[in-house]
Amino acid sequence: MNLTIDLTPLEIRKIGWHALTSLIGIARSLKFLLEYDKGEGDYTELRKELFKEQSVTDILNDMQKT
């Protein structure tokens, strides 16, 4: 397989699934996939909104207090 070519997202998923199931089997591969959740929203934008009134120093000071 030539991995230097561009692959579509579907092709990447197929190759990844084949590699994973070949190595650890289908049951363990399914358990692995169930560990991940896409979640909701935009993590970066949520954090920007959450900490918009604080400086990095403020955040670090709060972390050190706990």
HELIX and SHEET records of a PDB file:
HELIX    1   1 PRO A    9  ILE A   24  1                                  16    
HELIX    2   2 ILE A   26  LEU A   34  1                                   9    
HELIX    3   3 TYR A   43  LEU A   50  1                                   8    
HELIX    4   4 VAL A   56  LYS A   65  1                                  10    
END                                                                             
